[in-house]
Amino acid sequence: MKNFKSLLLLTLFCTILVSCKKQTLTNNFEGTLRLDYTNTYPEWSVSESMDVTVNKDALITVESGTVTYSGETLMSDDSKIVRSGQWNMSPKGQFEDGSNENIEIDAVVSVVNDITKIYAKDDSGNWVLVQETNNTESPDSDLSFNLNDAVVGSVCGTTVQTGSIVWTLTLIPTLTD
């Protein structure tokens, strides 16, 4: 019975040891996570690049970034729409569980002062604010990239009601220590 308990404990220890195996890569990587945000109504196109490092122990670090946008579109001779705002991004990255191939990044986007204003001209031809809307909805920023594809540029994008949001992860291998 004593040998059985010892064998059971040894088996349990080996199972835990194997399941806690640390992920490792053959190279370190450096590169960028780029956001391209295009809106069509009102029109703007902005971008931001954030530095990314992936070390051989599979630790992913992405620097924070900010993008400020603004656009104005005439709807007619006497009405226009104006929208402006800012995204603060604090991305967090990790490898998909059990994988050294798929990188998951949550861009952690905070929307700041995203306001849409609609103006109309009064009888004297002056622009008068008739409606103001505060846009607080954060975009979907749960991103997934393949490490091998990222060497040439891995793209993750979405179409939104008034444009597109495209994220590109580009990495290059660097020498390991």
Order of alpha helices (4+ residues) and beta strands (2+ residues): alpha-beta-beta-beta-beta-beta-beta-beta-beta-beta-beta-alpha-beta-beta
